[in-house]
């Protein structure tokens, strides 16, 4: 595991890790305020200055996701944790954490790890998202090139954002929507890094909430 460079992210400035030579670690988890990802995560966390922990540089993330396509794809694969974020003045272990995995296309197979509680459902430019107060999950097809094309056709790329900073708070729907936007943008980074040939998240996020999973699916089918 390639753990942990700590980055302090300030408004209007790019993130910097504890080791300036670790350039690959800055690629994926670098969210300067001037970027779409940086703006989105600051909206979610309601903070201008952030700190982040890097669990996997881009090269490790890509390698790990490629290796997972060799696992049993009839159930969700193990997750690859990438980064976590929190307001700079936060103490303790609570964080907004981003991770990725492959999940079966069959919804019943995915239900073994179903999110608990009341769920919000979204269609974001064709990507499916489910979210409760703390966790958001986005799934989208990612067609890998070369020898990984066939196994990638059996699964969906899943991005997950889990925000334990919201534990014990009155979570507003706006906050959930903002977290979905940030998750979309970070999953787009993974899609680009993996080289998904279908470019599933190329467009800017347009977050559309629906009352149920069936309504979201019907909207996607149009």
N, C-alpha and C positions, 0 to 999 in steps of 0.2 A: 504493500500500500504506500502510495506517495502522499504522506501526510506532512505537514501542515505548515503552510506559510500564513502568517497573520498579516492582513492588509488593513490599513486604516484609510477609509475612503472619505474624502471631504468634498463639499460642494464646489463644483467648478474645477476639480482637480482629478487627475487619473489616479487609480489605486496604485499603491506600491507595496510590494511584499517585503518581508524582513530581509530577504536575500535578493538584491537587485539583479543578480546574475540568473535568477530562476525565471527567465523570460517566458518559457512555455506555461508556467503556472499562472501567468497573468492573462493568457489568451482567453480562456473560457470564463473565468470568474471575475475578470476585470470589468467593473460596472461604473465608469466615471459618470458624474452627474449629467454630462453633455450627451450621453448615449440614451437611446430609448429604454434599454434595460435599466440604466442607472436612474432615470426618471421614474420608471415604474416601481422599482424596489424602494425608492425613497417615499413614494406615495403609500405603499403598503405599510412600511415601518414608521411612517410619519417622523422621519428624521433626515437631516441634511448630512450629518457625519455618521459613517458606518464603520464597522469592523467586519472582516470576513475571514473565514478559515477555508483554505484550499485543501481538499482531500485528494484530488487527482488532477494533475495537469492534463492538457488536451490530449497528449499522446497516450497517456495511461487510460483516459476515458475512452478513446477510440479503440484501443487494443482490447480493453475490457468488454466493450459492447460487441466487438467482433467475436471474441471468444465465447460470449454467452449464446451466440447463434449456434454453437455446437452443443449446447445443453439440451435437456428434454424440453421441447417446445410445446408440449401438450398442457403445460401449466406455466404460470408466470415465472420468469427467470429470477435469479437473485438480482438485487439492485446495485447499481454503481453510484455511490454518493460522490458528489462533485464539490459543492460549496455550501457554506452556511453564512448567513448574514444576520446582523443585529445592530441596533443603534450603538454608537461608540461608547456611550456612558452606561450601557447595560452590564450588569454583573450576573453571574450564574450561567447555567447551561442552556437557557431558553434561546432558540434561534429560529430563523426561517431557513429551512434546509431544502436543497435541490438534489434530486437523484433520478436515475433513469434505469429502465429495464425493457425487456421484450415480453409481451403478453399475447396469449392466443387470440385469434380473431373471433373465435366462438365466445359469445358473452357468458354462456353458462360455465365455461371453463374459467373465465375471469372472476366469476362470482365467489370462488373459494377465498378470495382476498377482497371482498366487497367492503366499501367504506361504511362505517356505522353511522347511525343517526339520520336526521333529515338532510336530504341532498338537494343541491341546486344543479340544474342541468344546462349545458351551454352547447351551442354550435359556434365555433370560431373559425371562419373561413374553411369549413369542411372538417375541422378537427373536432372530436367529441371530448367534452369535459364534464366531469362530475366533481362536486365539491361539497364538503360539509364545512362547519365553522373553522376547522383547523387545517384540513388537508384538501388539496386540489389535485386531480389526476387528468391528464390530457393524453389521448391516444390518437395515433395517426399512422397511416401506412408509410413505410420507409423502404423503398426498393434499393437494396444494396447492389453495388456493381460486382462483376466477376463471379468468383466461386460462391460468394455469399448471396447471390441473387435468389436462388431457390429457397434456402432456409428463411430469408427475409420475407418471402411471399406468404409464409405460413403464419406470420405474426404481425403485431402492431408495435410501433415504438411508443413507449409510455414515459411521460415525464411526470414527476410528482413534486409538489411543493408542500411541505408540512411546517406550519408556523406555531410552535409551542409558545411563542410570546403572547398569543391570544388566549391561552389557558386562563379560565376564570374571569374573562372579560365579556362584556356585552358586544358580541361581534355584529357589526353592521353589514348589510348586504353589499354596500359600496366597497368595503374592505375585501370581501370575498371576490368581487368583480375585479378589483385591482390586482389581487393575487393571481387570478386566472390570466390576466394580461401579462404579468411578469413571467408566469410559467410558460406561456406561449412563446414569448421572446427568447427565453433560455432554451426551450426545446428546439426552437429554430436554429439556435447556435449549434446544438448537437446534430441536427439534421444536416447542416452545412459541413460540420467537421467529419461526419460519417460519409458524406458524399451521396446522400439519398438521391437517386437519379430522377425521381418523380418530383423533387423540390416541393414537398407538401406544405410548407409553411412560408412560402416566398412573400406572401402579401402581408401588409401591416395588419395587426390584429383588430378585428371588429367583433366585439364580445356581445353575443346575443343570448340572453337567458330565456329558458323555456320552463314550463311548469312540470314537465316530466321527460323521462328518457325517450319515450315514444314520440313526443312532440319534436324533440331535437332531431331524432332520426328521420321523421317525416320531412322536416325542413331541409335536411341534407339530401334527401332523395329527390327534391324538386330540381 
